[in-house]
Amino acid sequence: GSGAVDKGQRLLNPYPYDKISVPVLDLYGEHDFGLVRESAKDRREYIKQISDKSKQLEIKSSNHYHEDNSNEIIVQVKKWLSLQ
């Protein structure tokens, strides 16, 4: 999830979604950083404005780094790419 910052930091510059012209796949973990989870709804709205093919997925039982779920990330990315 874009917008991640280290604990105790704040996001200085929002991600420039208005400069993106291709579909976006936004993956974030169920146990991701607080700001990433809290801003998920806003990111979903931004990426849907970019393209109807954009998609957001929360990966269950995953943290920000998806350390124990790399296979699930690969499956989801391949699935999304096959629909583009």
Number of C-alpha atoms within 10 A of each C-alpha: 21 14 17 17 14 9 9 5 8 11 11 8 7 8 11 8 13 10 8 11 11 11 17 20 18 17 19 24 20 17 17 21 19 12 17 20 19 11 14 20 11 9 21 17 13 16 23 15 15 17 14 10 16 19 17 18 16 16 19 14 12 19 16 18 14 20 9 11 15 12 11 14 17 11 11 16 14 11 11 15 12 8 7 8
